[in-house]
Amino acid sequence: MASALPTFTKIGKVIRLNRHGCTNRPFYHIVVQKNKDNQDGPVIEQVGSFDAMPNNKNEKLVALNFERIQYWLSQGAGLSDPVAQLLGLSGFLPNHPRTIIQSWRNRQEPPRERKIEAIKGIAPPLDNPKI
């Protein structure tokens, strides 16, 4: 008896991040490539971009072409983990388990205390017994 679920054939394509930019300033293109090609290999299509460095408002910028991503996923293309996390955070897919685990760990960490050192020449610290 045939299964009611549609079967997808693997087309050997993957949606992944392709690194650009300088050494200390990464910038990523979200591209469709063949599975066996390395990061510098030929690109079939660029479907978005991701700026990993926060700007002056502490935002990481992401641009996605959801129509083309949906097309490639319907054709059977796979997703790399970082792209799956970005699509989960954007609301296109369910949240990636790694994102949920990281947020859980961030909630479990106690807040760090900052040590404030006295600056000489301006004012003595308040807990100084010699004032």
C-alpha positions as CSV (number, residue, x, y, z in Angstrom):
1,M,0.0,0.0,0.0
2,A,1.3,3.4,-1.0
3,S,2.0,6.0,1.7
4,A,-0.3,9.0,1.9
5,L,2.7,11.3,2.6
6,P,4.4,12.7,-0.5
7,T,8.0,11.5,-1.0
8,F,10.6,14.0,-2.0
9,T,13.6,13.1,-4.0
10,K,16.9,14.6,-2.9
11,I,18.1,17.1,-5.5
12,G,21.5,17.5,-4.0
13,K,21.1,21.2,-3.2
14,V,21.5,23.0,0.1
15,I,20.7,26.5,1.3
16,R,23.7,27.7,3.3
17,L,25.7,30.7,4.3
18,N,28.5,31.9,2.0
19,R,31.0,34.1,3.8
20,H,32.2,37.4,2.4
21,G,33.8,40.5,3.9
22,C,37.1,41.1,5.7
23,T,38.8,39.1,8.4
24,N,37.2,40.9,11.4
25,R,34.1,42.0,9.5
26,P,32.1,38.9,8.3
27,F,29.2,39.3,6.0
28,Y,27.2,36.4,4.6
29,H,25.2,35.7,1.5
30,I,22.4,33.1,1.9
31,V,22.8,31.0,-1.2
32,V,21.7,27.8,-2.9
33,Q,24.6,25.5,-3.8
34,K,25.2,21.8,-4.6
35,N,25.9,19.6,-1.6
36,K,29.3,18.6,-2.7
37,D,30.5,22.1,-3.5
38,N,32.6,23.9,-1.0
39,Q,31.9,27.4,0.3
40,D,33.8,29.1,-2.6
41,G,32.1,26.9,-5.2
42,P,29.7,28.1,-7.8
43,V,26.4,29.5,-6.5
44,I,23.1,28.6,-8.1
45,E,21.1,31.5,-6.6
46,Q,21.4,34.0,-3.8
47,V,18.3,34.1,-1.7
48,G,19.3,36.5,1.1
49,S,22.0,38.2,3.1
50,F,23.0,38.3,6.8
51,D,25.2,40.9,8.5
52,A,26.6,39.2,11.6
53,M,28.1,42.4,13.1
54,P,25.7,44.5,15.2
55,N,25.2,48.0,14.0
56,N,25.1,51.1,16.2
57,K,21.5,50.1,17.4
58,N,22.8,46.6,18.3
59,E,20.9,45.0,15.4
60,K,22.0,42.2,13.2
61,L,20.5,42.7,9.7
62,V,19.0,39.9,7.7
63,A,17.3,40.0,4.3
64,L,15.5,37.0,3.0
65,N,13.6,36.2,-0.2
66,F,10.9,33.9,1.2
67,E,9.4,33.1,-2.1
68,R,12.6,31.7,-3.5
69,I,13.4,29.9,-0.3
70,Q,10.0,28.3,-0.3
71,Y,10.6,27.2,-3.9
72,W,13.9,25.6,-3.2
73,L,12.5,23.8,-0.1
74,S,9.6,22.5,-2.2
75,Q,12.2,21.1,-4.7
76,G,13.8,19.2,-1.9
77,A,16.8,21.4,-1.0
78,G,18.2,21.0,2.5
79,L,19.1,23.6,5.1
80,S,22.2,24.2,7.0
81,D,21.9,24.7,10.8
82,P,22.7,28.5,10.8
83,V,20.2,29.1,8.0
84,A,17.5,27.0,9.8
85,Q,18.1,29.1,12.9
86,L,17.7,32.4,11.0
87,L,14.5,31.1,9.3
88,G,13.2,30.0,12.7
89,L,13.9,33.4,14.3
90,S,12.2,35.2,11.3
91,G,9.0,33.1,11.8
92,F,9.2,31.3,8.4
93,L,9.9,27.9,10.1
94,P,9.5,26.7,13.7
95,N,12.2,27.7,16.1
96,H,15.4,25.6,15.8
97,P,16.1,23.5,18.9
98,R,19.5,25.1,19.2
99,T,17.9,28.5,19.5
100,I,15.6,27.2,22.3
101,I,18.4,25.6,24.2
102,Q,20.6,28.7,23.9
103,S,17.8,31.0,25.3
104,W,17.2,28.5,28.1
105,R,20.9,28.6,29.0
106,N,20.9,32.4,28.9
107,R,18.0,32.5,31.4
108,Q,19.8,30.0,33.8
109,E,23.0,32.1,34.0
110,P,23.1,34.4,37.1
111,P,23.7,38.1,36.2
112,R,27.3,39.1,36.4
113,E,28.4,41.7,38.9
114,R,30.5,44.5,37.6
115,K,33.5,45.6,39.6
116,I,33.8,49.4,39.7
117,E,37.2,50.7,40.5
118,A,37.8,54.0,42.1
119,I,39.1,56.7,39.7
120,K,41.9,58.6,41.4
121,G,41.7,62.4,41.5
122,I,38.0,62.7,41.0
123,A,36.2,61.7,44.2
124,P,36.8,59.1,46.9
125,P,34.6,56.0,46.9
126,L,31.7,56.1,49.2
127,D,32.8,53.1,51.2
128,N,36.1,54.7,52.1
129,P,36.5,54.9,55.9
130,K,39.0,57.8,55.7
131,I,36.4,60.4,54.5
